[in-house]
Amino acid sequence: MSDDIIGDILIREGGAVTTNDPHDAGGRTQYGISERSNPGAWADGRVTEAEARAIYQKRYIDGPGFDKIPDKQLRTQLIDYGVNSGPMVAIMKLQGILQVTVDGVIGPETLGVLATIHPEDVNNLLVAARVKMIGQIVVKRPDQLKYLVGWLNRALEFLI
């Protein structure tokens, strides 16, 4: 299940190509794995696909509890949103949509309310929240404008 999701993320993140954009806060990046956030993976000067997959599984699927989300489309989007903006942001946006306690933890309250709502509706509201957040980022930091189209395309890819 998560192998397909991670494979898609590796593609969205540019694969094995190494980037070092001065406007990217993560610094040097390969497979979407930034040197700043993952110095151990960069210890030998590059990130392997296996290292990237392990990091995504641990930090962006198992750690935040996205594997507990029963709907595949919503689960996939939450994982992608977590990769793009941080798992805590993705969870808190989900919790805001569900009108539950916004604590950044996928627990019984979040899962319970999620089970009572059509996942497609939640998914599309989450896309809208991502798009709004992207707009706020670019307004606050105009130097990020060059990422706008890519970020919007990435968010809108999940619209049902």
DRENKEBA-936503 format. One record per residue (C-alpha): residue in one letter; x negated, y, z negated. Coordinates in nm, 3 decimals, padded with zeros to 5 digits. Each point is the difference from the previous one (the first is absolute). Layout:
<atoms>
<atom guvo="A" east="X" north="Y" up="Z"/>
...
</atoms>
This chain:
<atoms>
<atom guvo="M" east="00.000" north="00.000" up="00.000"/>
<atom guvo="S" east="-00.249" north="00.266" up="-00.105"/>
<atom guvo="D" east="-00.255" north="-00.113" up="00.262"/>
<atom guvo="D" east="00.222" north="00.142" up="00.277"/>
<atom guvo="I" east="00.060" north="00.321" up="-00.194"/>
<atom guvo="I" east="-00.371" north="00.043" up="-00.068"/>
<atom guvo="G" east="-00.084" north="-00.077" up="00.363"/>
<atom guvo="D" east="00.233" north="00.278" up="00.112"/>
<atom guvo="I" east="-00.154" north="00.240" up="-00.252"/>
<atom guvo="L" east="-00.350" north="-00.082" up="00.125"/>
<atom guvo="I" east="00.115" north="00.096" up="00.349"/>
<atom guvo="R" east="00.168" north="00.323" up="-00.120"/>
<atom guvo="E" east="-00.314" north="00.089" up="-00.193"/>
<atom guvo="G" east="-00.224" north="-00.032" up="00.306"/>
<atom guvo="G" east="-00.149" north="-00.345" up="-00.054"/>
<atom guvo="A" east="-00.376" north="-00.041" up="-00.015"/>
<atom guvo="V" east="-00.069" north="00.349" up="00.136"/>
<atom guvo="T" east="-00.189" north="00.207" up="-00.257"/>
<atom guvo="T" east="00.112" north="00.361" up="-00.040"/>
<atom guvo="N" east="-00.141" north="00.282" up="-00.208"/>
<atom guvo="D" east="00.234" north="00.294" up="00.051"/>
<atom guvo="P" east="-00.097" north="00.298" up="-00.219"/>
<atom guvo="H" east="00.372" north="00.081" up="-00.045"/>
<atom guvo="D" east="00.076" north="-00.351" up="-00.129"/>
<atom guvo="A" east="-00.029" north="00.001" up="-00.378"/>
<atom guvo="G" east="-00.098" north="-00.368" up="00.002"/>
<atom guvo="G" east="-00.324" north="00.065" up="00.184"/>
<atom guvo="R" east="-00.147" north="-00.283" up="00.203"/>
<atom guvo="T" east="00.271" north="-00.254" up="00.085"/>
<atom guvo="Q" east="00.018" north="-00.340" up="00.168"/>
<atom guvo="Y" east="00.316" north="-00.212" up="00.027"/>
<atom guvo="G" east="00.159" north="00.286" up="-00.196"/>
<atom guvo="I" east="-00.223" north="-00.077" up="-00.298"/>
<atom guvo="S" east="-00.163" north="00.322" up="-00.115"/>
<atom guvo="E" east="-00.347" north="00.012" up="-00.147"/>
<atom guvo="R" east="00.109" north="00.246" up="-00.268"/>
<atom guvo="S" east="00.272" north="-00.230" up="-00.137"/>
<atom guvo="N" east="-00.176" north="-00.330" up="00.066"/>
<atom guvo="P" east="-00.376" north="00.047" up="-00.041"/>
<atom guvo="G" east="-00.055" north="-00.371" up="-00.070"/>
<atom guvo="A" east="00.138" north="-00.097" up="00.340"/>
<atom guvo="W" east="-00.242" north="00.247" up="00.156"/>
<atom guvo="A" east="-00.307" north="-00.118" up="-00.195"/>
<atom guvo="D" east="-00.157" north="-00.155" up="00.310"/>
<atom guvo="G" east="00.098" north="00.293" up="00.225"/>
<atom guvo="R" east="00.311" north="-00.152" up="00.154"/>
<atom guvo="V" east="00.331" north="-00.165" up="-00.090"/>
<atom guvo="T" east="00.086" north="-00.345" up="00.126"/>
<atom guvo="E" east="00.352" north="-00.090" up="00.105"/>
<atom guvo="A" east="00.012" north="-00.256" up="-00.283"/>
<atom guvo="E" east="-00.094" north="00.268" up="-00.255"/>
<atom guvo="A" east="00.264" north="00.234" up="00.142"/>
<atom guvo="R" east="00.268" north="-00.270" up="-00.013"/>
<atom guvo="A" east="-00.086" north="-00.082" up="-00.362"/>
<atom guvo="I" east="00.015" north="00.368" up="-00.100"/>
<atom guvo="Y" east="00.337" north="00.047" up="00.169"/>
<atom guvo="Q" east="00.141" north="-00.313" up="-00.162"/>
<atom guvo="K" east="-00.118" north="00.094" up="-00.349"/>
<atom guvo="R" east="00.050" north="00.378" up="-00.003"/>
<atom guvo="Y" east="00.291" north="00.051" up="00.236"/>
<atom guvo="I" east="00.212" north="-00.314" up="-00.029"/>
<atom guvo="D" east="-00.055" north="-00.198" up="-00.321"/>
<atom guvo="G" east="-00.113" north="00.283" up="-00.230"/>
<atom guvo="P" east="00.293" north="00.235" up="00.056"/>
<atom guvo="G" east="00.247" north="-00.289" up="00.021"/>
<atom guvo="F" east="00.113" north="00.059" up="00.358"/>
<atom guvo="D" east="00.010" north="-00.376" up="00.044"/>
<atom guvo="K" east="00.313" north="00.006" up="-00.225"/>
<atom guvo="I" east="00.200" north="00.198" up="00.258"/>
<atom guvo="P" east="00.229" north="-00.258" up="00.164"/>
<atom guvo="D" east="00.072" north="00.182" up="00.329"/>
<atom guvo="K" east="-00.292" north="-00.046" up="00.241"/>
<atom guvo="Q" east="00.044" north="00.334" up="00.184"/>
<atom guvo="L" east="00.019" north="00.200" up="-00.322"/>
<atom guvo="R" east="-00.288" north="-00.198" up="-00.155"/>
<atom guvo="T" east="-00.213" north="00.060" up="00.310"/>
<atom guvo="Q" east="00.073" north="00.372" up="00.001"/>
<atom guvo="L" east="-00.074" north="00.034" up="-00.373"/>
<atom guvo="I" east="-00.334" north="-00.173" up="00.048"/>
<atom guvo="D" east="-00.084" north="00.225" up="00.295"/>
<atom guvo="Y" east="00.116" north="00.311" up="-00.189"/>
<atom guvo="G" east="-00.218" north="-00.110" up="-00.293"/>
<atom guvo="V" east="-00.300" north="-00.038" up="00.228"/>
<atom guvo="N" east="00.063" north="00.341" up="00.155"/>
<atom guvo="S" east="00.092" north="00.199" up="-00.313"/>
<atom guvo="G" east="-00.073" north="-00.220" up="-00.299"/>
<atom guvo="P" east="00.217" north="-00.275" up="-00.149"/>
<atom guvo="M" east="00.118" north="00.221" up="-00.288"/>
<atom guvo="V" east="00.133" north="00.261" up="00.245"/>
<atom guvo="A" east="00.184" north="-00.268" up="00.200"/>
<atom guvo="I" east="00.155" north="-00.151" up="-00.313"/>
<atom guvo="M" east="00.103" north="00.337" up="-00.140"/>
<atom guvo="K" east="00.162" north="00.101" up="00.330"/>
<atom guvo="L" east="00.189" north="-00.331" up="00.001"/>
<atom guvo="Q" east="00.112" north="00.055" up="-00.359"/>
<atom guvo="G" east="00.118" north="00.352" up="00.081"/>
<atom guvo="I" east="00.209" north="-00.138" up="00.285"/>
<atom guvo="L" east="00.146" north="-00.268" up="-00.228"/>
<atom guvo="Q" east="00.063" north="00.258" up="-00.275"/>
<atom guvo="V" east="-00.171" north="-00.210" up="-00.264"/>
<atom guvo="T" east="-00.270" north="00.091" up="-00.249"/>
<atom guvo="V" east="-00.292" north="00.138" up="00.200"/>
<atom guvo="D" east="-00.293" north="-00.164" up="-00.174"/>
<atom guvo="G" east="-00.199" north="-00.146" up="00.290"/>
<atom guvo="V" east="00.065" north="-00.359" up="-00.112"/>
<atom guvo="I" east="00.204" north="-00.252" up="00.196"/>
<atom guvo="G" east="00.184" north="-00.154" up="-00.291"/>
<atom guvo="P" east="00.341" north="-00.146" up="-00.081"/>
<atom guvo="E" east="00.186" north="00.332" up="00.029"/>
<atom guvo="T" east="-00.141" north="00.078" up="00.345"/>
<atom guvo="L" east="00.052" north="-00.354" up="00.129"/>
<atom guvo="G" east="00.348" north="-00.021" up="-00.153"/>
<atom guvo="V" east="00.126" north="00.315" up="00.168"/>
<atom guvo="L" east="-00.176" north="-00.090" up="00.323"/>
<atom guvo="A" east="00.195" north="-00.328" up="00.007"/>
<atom guvo="T" east="00.329" north="00.195" up="00.008"/>
<atom guvo="I" east="-00.080" north="00.222" up="00.299"/>
<atom guvo="H" east="-00.039" north="-00.084" up="00.368"/>
<atom guvo="P" east="-00.376" north="-00.022" up="00.057"/>
<atom guvo="E" east="00.035" north="00.163" up="00.343"/>
<atom guvo="D" east="00.143" north="00.314" up="-00.162"/>
<atom guvo="V" east="-00.281" north="00.013" up="-00.256"/>
<atom guvo="N" east="-00.255" north="-00.062" up="00.273"/>
<atom guvo="N" east="00.123" north="00.290" up="00.212"/>
<atom guvo="L" east="00.020" north="00.234" up="-00.300"/>
<atom guvo="L" east="-00.360" north="-00.094" up="-00.077"/>
<atom guvo="V" east="-00.099" north="00.088" up="00.359"/>
<atom guvo="A" east="00.167" north="00.340" up="-00.050"/>
<atom guvo="A" east="-00.188" north="00.051" up="-00.329"/>
<atom guvo="R" east="-00.330" north="-00.083" up="00.174"/>
<atom guvo="V" east="00.069" north="00.244" up="00.282"/>
<atom guvo="K" east="00.088" north="00.275" up="-00.247"/>
<atom guvo="M" east="-00.316" north="-00.067" up="-00.200"/>
<atom guvo="I" east="-00.211" north="00.009" up="00.317"/>
<atom guvo="G" east="00.146" north="00.341" up="00.083"/>
<atom guvo="Q" east="-00.080" north="00.126" up="-00.349"/>
<atom guvo="I" east="-00.359" north="-00.123" up="00.027"/>
<atom guvo="V" east="-00.057" north="00.177" up="00.332"/>
<atom guvo="V" east="00.159" north="00.325" up="-00.124"/>
<atom guvo="K" east="-00.220" north="-00.007" up="-00.312"/>
<atom guvo="R" east="-00.314" north="-00.108" up="00.188"/>
<atom guvo="P" east="00.003" north="00.123" up="00.362"/>
<atom guvo="D" east="-00.332" north="-00.177" up="00.064"/>
<atom guvo="Q" east="00.203" north="-00.324" up="-00.012"/>
<atom guvo="L" east="00.209" north="00.103" up="00.303"/>
<atom guvo="K" east="-00.212" north="-00.216" up="00.229"/>
<atom guvo="Y" east="00.138" north="-00.308" up="-00.179"/>
<atom guvo="L" east="00.366" north="00.108" up="00.028"/>
<atom guvo="V" east="00.100" north="-00.194" up="00.310"/>
<atom guvo="G" east="-00.171" north="-00.319" up="-00.116"/>
<atom guvo="W" east="00.152" north="00.022" up="-00.349"/>
<atom guvo="L" east="00.348" north="00.069" up="00.140"/>
<atom guvo="N" east="-00.027" north="-00.286" up="00.251"/>
<atom guvo="R" east="-00.113" north="-00.230" up="-00.278"/>
<atom guvo="A" east="00.292" north="00.096" up="-00.226"/>
<atom guvo="L" east="00.258" north="-00.008" up="00.278"/>
<atom guvo="E" east="-00.116" north="-00.347" up="00.106"/>
<atom guvo="F" east="00.198" north="-00.131" up="-00.297"/>
<atom guvo="L" east="00.330" north="00.170" up="00.089"/>
<atom guvo="I" east="00.277" north="-00.253" up="00.058"/>
</atoms>
